[in-house]
Amino acid sequence: MPRVPARVASLARYRDDPVVVWTVRATAAAVLAYAVAVALSSQPAPLTAPLTALLVVQVTLYSTLTTGIRRVISVVAGVLIAVGFSAVVGLSWWSLGLIILASLTVGQFIQVGEFVIEVAISAMLVLGVTQLASQAWERVLETLIGAGVGLLFNVVLAPPVWVDPAAESIVGLARRTRGLLLSIGEELDRPVPVAKAVDRLHEARRLDQAVADVDIALRQAEDSLRLNPRISEGLLARLVLRTGLDTLEICVVVVRVLARSLTDLAKRRQEGEPLFPAETAQALQELLADVGAAMVSYAVLVTTPVSGNAEQAENRLAAELSAAWDRREPVAQLLLESVQRHPYAWQLYGSLLAEIDRMLDEMDLEHRSQRLLEELDRAAAARHERAARFAGLKRLARARRLPFRTR
């Protein structure tokens, strides 16, 4: 019996997996597009419609809309190019090369993105079929059917919001960085071989790839929030997550610099000599632990909805930042005493303290609020600019429709 809940949990996990959801939705949309094309098209096997639906149906509604429009434009452009060439030349090696060159050039000019190659494909397929005119417009019809089914599929059945996977990846990045800081702190009171310090540096550099993975998940979440009827505060949610990831990315870069400083310090120590005296190492270890805990709390805060849980996460972050700043002062005094004993390493000690200060400053609540307000102002200004541009186009179109005497 205990296996049944485990299987149910496994199915629930697959249900929330973006790849599984996209596979099911794309398959259903392709089958539906084929059924509609069979009913409306005179072709015996209108496979262009399900092919278009497969390429149009993406994980999010926003990407579906943008992809569908660009694909339809690319296919129609390819068909028109083929019709124009067929009126002048037939199909040969040189005409094929010429039509491919023209299609790729036109595709770049109309800016259809990754569907530039689709312009050439459509033109070649239409140029090679018999009964060119009817076949060409049948292909356009099938493309419109596939794109329309794909668009309506995601409008009627709104795709899920991928905020939770992005939030989990952000928190996972913070926890991984905290684990690295704890590992570094445990080695401060002992002799550290240069090779081991270099391994820690490489581990810190590998966090860059983790940041890139989180950025991919966050972009998907941002797209899922755009034009989604189930989300009322999509802009605010996107900006909170994006600014949160930007702050964590800065902290990751600072941790890499910190690992670099400790590697240089290990190179200057004699064999068997610890990195820091016991008292200094203990204070630094506790300070790094506080910084790591604050980083996790910051990630939890930026991924928590605006509610009582968010207030609790903010209070926890404020308490941990305060504790870290309190520990920072005795660490600065101990490092100053270490500089007096080892003046040759004063720049490395100062660098360690400056790097810790930078991470604490980046996670400061006031700094976060100020940056979020700046992003909101920037987004509002961009929206106002677009509205003003559209208003100008409307006035211009209205003026052209007026009779000459009225103007």
DALIN-V782310 format. One line per field, one symbol per residue. ss: DSSP state (~ for helix, > for strand, _ for the rest). phi: phi as a letter, one per 20 degrees, with the letter a starting at -180 (. if undefined). A space follows every 10 residues. Layout:
# DALIN-V782310
ss = ???
phi = ???
This chain:
# DALIN-V782310
ss = _~~~~~~~~~ ~~~~~__~~~ ~~~~~~~~~~ ~~~~~~~~~~ ______~~~~ ~~~~~~____ ~~~~~~~~~~ ~~~~~~~~~~ ~~~~~~____ __~~~~~~~~ ~~~~~~~~~~ __~~~~~~~~ ~~~~~~~~__ _~~~~~~~~~ ~~~~~~~~~~ ~~~~~~____ __~~~~~~~~ ~~~~~~~~~~ ~~~~~~____ ___~~~~~~~ ~~~~~~~~~~ ~~~~~~~~~~ ~~~~~_____ ___~~~~~~~ ~~~~~~~~~~ ~~~~~~~~~~ ~~~~~~~~__ _______~~~ ~~~~~~~~~~ ~~~~~~~~~~ ~~_____~~~ ~~~~~~~~~~ ~~~~~~~~~~ ~~~~~~~~~~ ~_~~~~~~~~ ~~~~~~~~~~ ~~__~~~~~~ ~~~~~~~~~~ ~~~~~~~~~~ ~~~~~~~~~~ ~______
phi = .fffgfffff fffffefgff ffffffffff fffffffffd deffcfffff fffffefdfd ffffffffff ffffffffff fffffffdce ebffffffff fffffffffe lemfefffff fffffffeee lgffffffff ffffffffff fffeffdgff eeffffffff ffffffffff ffffffdfec fdffffffff ffffffffff ffffffffff ffffeflefe dedfffffff fffffgffff ffffffffff fffffffeff fneffcggff ffffffffff ffffffffff ffddffafff ffffffffff ffffffffff ffffffffff ecffdfffff fgffffffff ffefffffff ffffffffff ffffffffff ffffffffff fffffff
